[in-house]
Amino acid sequence: MQPTHPVLQVEPTDHCNLSCRMCAPHHEAWPTVHGIPKGMLDPQLWEQIVAGLAASGQRFDHIIFQWLGDPSLHPELPRLVGTAARGLADRVGYLRVDTNGILLADERMDRLVDALPDSGPPLLAVFTIDAHHPETYHQVKGKDALLRVRRNIRRLLQRRRERQAQINLQLQFVVQPGNERELRPFLDYWIDLLACQGGGEPWHDEVLFKRLSVSGGRQGQAAADALYEQAIAKAGIQPGRQGPLTVQIWQERPWQQDDGHLAQPRTACPGLWLTPVIRHDGRLLMCCADLHSELILGDLSQQGFSELWEGPRATALRLAHLGGRFDGVCAGCGGINWYRVEPAMVEATRQRARELSLAG
């Protein structure tokens, strides 16, 4: 769904406890992900950033706590989420935590649930699982932990029911070689479990079957798309309400261009308007597909979000895309395809360029 405000991605850490085959930085054990030492977001820095966001009136469609690591490795994840829930309560549609769930055992799961105020933005807890059988999970994710993840999710369902907490679930299955035969049993398992464990109203729980994104649409993307479409069809997966949950599938390709669709003209990438990222050291980046942090706008410990997000560098990069110029990291990326650049966004960029005396 097209957001009306940016979707802010916050990186609690770039450490991860899995080596999923689909994730090059951790599967290949890169010593650094962004070209800087791996680290953890300082909770005091995050509190400073949130205070600045609130003071400037900045709004977000939602905030995702995860980028190139698993947020459950951050010992103060509940504090980070609670800070946003309280400080941006009327400025964000909902909060989201994307995790493999392995470390969110009873005490840590309870702390996360209890960090949410009784009134405030709801939390979407996203668990990327990608398998139905334990041996398949081990194969695609590099660790034998599926049963532990299921137990932790059951704990979340229990605590949600006890507190009547505003927490919705999304259970993700990224289709890839090795798990393509498990879509139907995966879906059936979670339908049955949620029916027994208190899914349905007042909560909105989902299973999302995702296409595998291959290095920004590079060699192998067309094959990954074909596998996804074949697996969805063979399993008879249909979007819509099924028992206590909603089934979602990716109808569109994730990239504007890829190795199967190189002839079509590429347009300005919506990432430069809609996917800001706060790296674990407090630097603001323009796009969630920029793994190596080429599109850094500045340091949020020193400057405000709006000052950077609407500043000369950001505006010049957007103008370049509008003019069909894709340089640096953008030249090797297919351009994200899950959002759109709307005419109002284009006009706002051109107006801002005039205010900054930039060409365009």
N, C-alpha and C positions, 0 to 999 in steps of 0.2 A: 504494500500500500504506500502511495506517495505521501511522505511526511510534509506537514506545513511548516515545520521548523527543523533545524539541523538535528541529526542523531549523533549525540556525543559518545565517543568511545573512550573509556578510561582504562588504562593499563595498571592494575595493581602490581603485577610482576610479569617479567618475561621468562621466568623459570617455569618448567613444566615437569610433571612426574610421569609422563607417558612419552612414547616415541612412535606416534601414529604414522603409518606409511604415507598418509596424505599431507603431512606437515613437514616440509623439508628442514626447517631450522632445528627441530627436535629429533626427527628421525635420523638425520645426518649428523646430529650432535655438534651443531655449530658452536664454537666457543663463545661467540657473541651473536646476538640476533640483529641489533641495530648498529653495530660498529662501536658500541660503548659497552662497558661492563654490565652484566646482568644485575638487576637490583629489584628493590621493593619501593613502592610509592610511600613517601613519608606521610602518615596520617595528619600531622600538623600542617604540612604543605597543602594537602587536600582540603583541610578546613579553611585555610587562607584562600584557596582558589574558589571554593564554594561561596565564601563570603563575598568575594569580588563579583562572581556571577550574579548573586542575588542583588547586590548593590547596583549593578549596571542594568538590571532588568532583563538579562539574557534569558531566552526561553529555548527549550529543547523538546522535540517530539518525545524522545526517551533517552535514557543514559544506559549504556552497556558497560558493565564492569568485566572487561576481558579484552585483550588484544592478542599478543603473541606469547602468552603463557597461560597457566591456569590460575585463576584468582584464589582458589581454595588454598594455595600455598602461602598466601599472605596471612600472617597470624592475626592481623587486625581487619580482616575483610568485613566482619559485622560493623565495626566502627566506621569504615569507609562508606558502607551502604547507609548506615544510620545518619551519618553527616549529610548525605545528599537528600535523604527522605525528610529530614527536618529543615535543612537550609534552603531547599528548592521545592518545597511542597506544592506551591502554587505556580511553579514555572516549568514543570516537567510532567508529561503524560503518565509515564510509569518508569520504574527502574528495572534493570534486567541484569542478571548474573549468569554468564555462560561458563559451565564447568563440566569436567568429567565426573565430579561428585565423589571421587574415591576417598578423599580426606574428610568429607563432611559427615563424620560419624556423629553419634548421639549428642555429645556435649557441644561440638562445633555447630551442628545443625540447629540446636536449641538456641545458641547465641545469635545465629543469623536471623532466626525467626523473631527472637525477642528484641532485636535491634530496630525493628520496624515500629513506628508509632501507630497507635490505634487509628488515627486519621491521618492520611497522607497518601502519596502516590502508591499504587499497588506494585508488587514485585512479580516479575516474570522470571521463574527459575528454569533455565535452559540446561538440559542434560544431553550432551552429545554421547550417544551410546553405540550406534553403528553396528549392532550385532544382536542376535537372539541366543546363540549357543556360546557357552564360555570359551570353547576352543576357537571359535571364529573371532570373538572379542580379542583374545590373546594374539591371534594372527594379525589383525588389522591395527591393533592399538599398542601392541608390544608388552602387555602385562596381563596376567590372569586376575582380573578384578571385577568381572561382571556381577557376580553374586553379591559382592560388597556394595557395588553401586545400587543394585536393586534394594538391598536392605536399607541403605541410607535414604533412598527415595520413599520407602515405606515409612521411615521415621518422619520425614517431612510431611507426608500426608497425615500422619497421626497428630503432629503438632499443629498443623494448619486447622484440622478439625477441632482440636481442643480450644484453640484461641480464636477460631473463626477469622483467621488472618486473611488479609487481602493478598494472597499468593496464588498465582496461576502457574501451571507447569507446561513446558514444551519439551517433548522427548524427540530428539533428532536422530535421524538415520541417514548418513551420507553414503550414497550408493557408490561402490567401488569394487574392483576385482577382489573376489574372495568372500563378499557378503551378499552378492546380488540374488541369491536364492532364499534369503531369510526375511524378505519384506513382509510377507503375509503372516508367518508365525510371530514376528516382532509386533505387528499391529494387533494381532489377536491376544497376545499376552497382556499388552497394556490396556486393552479394552476390558479384559476380564479382571485385571488387578484393580483398575480404577472403579469398576462397578462394585467391587467388594470393599474397597478402602475409602469410599466417600468422594468419588468424583462427581461431576455434574454440578448443578446449581448449588450455591451461588458462584461457583468458580468456572473459569474457562480454561480447560486443559486441551492440549494439542499433541498430535504426532505430526512431525514434519519430515517428509522424505526430500532430501536435498541432492542436487547435482554436485558432483565433485568438481571443484575449481582447480584447474591445472596451471599454476604459475601465471595467473592473469590472462588466461586464454591462449597459452602457447601450445607447442606441439603436444598432442595428446588430448586436447580439449574436445575435439570432435568425437573421438573414440569414447571419451568419458560420457558425453551427452548421449551417444547412441546406446551405451550400456544402460544408462539411467532409463531412457525411454523404453527399452526392451524389458527391463526388470519391472517397471511400473505396469506395463501391459500384461506381462506374463502372470504377475501376482494379482491382477484385477483390482489394483488400488484405484479408488475413486475419491476425489475431494468431497468434503462435506461432513455433516454430523453423523457419527457412528457410535451409538450408545452414549457413554459418558464423556466422549471427547470429540474433537474436530480434527479431521484429517486434512492436511495441506500438502500439496505437491508443487514443485517449481514448474510452472508452465513455460516460462521464458528462459532462454539461455542466460547464464550469469554475466557474459561479457558481450559488448557491442561487436567486437571482432574476435575471431579465434582462428585456429588452423583449418577450420572447415568453412569459415565465412570471412574471407579476406577481401573479397571483391567489393563488398558494400562499403559506402563511405562512412567513416567514423565521425561522430559528432562530439561536441563538448561533453566531458565526463561529469556527471552529476556529483561525483565524489568531492570535487573542489568546492561545491556549494553546501553539501549535505552530510559529509562524514568527517568532521573534525576528530582528531585523536589527541588525547593527553597521554604522553609517554610516561613511564614510571618515574622519570626524573623531573617531571613538570614541564617539559617542552611541548609546545602545541604544534601539531602537524596538520596538513590539509586533507589527507586521504588515508583511509584504512587499508588501501592496497600498497602503501609505500613502506615495505618491510625495512628498507635500509635507511629510512628517515632522510630522504633527499629534500622533502618539501617542508622543512622546519620553518615556522613563522617566528618563533621566539620563545622566551622563557616566562612562564606564567607566575614565577616567583618575583619577577621584575616588572612585568607589564600585564595589562588587563586583557581579557579574552577579546572583547569587542575591538580594542585598539589593534590587535594582531589580526583577527579574523576579517576585519574590514579595512586593513591597512594597505599600504602600497604594494608590498610583495604579493599578498593574496589576490589583490585586484588585478595586478599585472599577469599573474598566472591564469586567472579566469579569462582575461582578455585574449591571451594567447590561444586558449582552447576555442574560444568563440571565433577566432580567426583561422582555425584549422591547423594551428602549430602545436605539436606534441613533442616536447623535448625531454631529455633526461629520463627519469623513471617512467614518465608518461609515454615515451616513444616505444617502450617495450611492453606496455600493458594494453590489453584489449579494451579498456574502458568499462567501468561497471555498468550493468544493465538492469539492476533491480530498482533504480530510481530514474527520474527524468529531470532534465533542465527545462523548467517552465518559462514561458515568455516573460513573466513578471520577474523571475530571477535574472534573466538577461538584461532587462531594462534597469533593474536595481544596480547591476554591475556597471553598466555604461554610465549611469548617473553618478555612481561613486567614483568612477574613473575621471569624470569631468571635475568633480570636487577636488580630486587629488592632482589635477592637471596632467593626467596620463593620456597617452594617445588612445583612440578607440571610442 
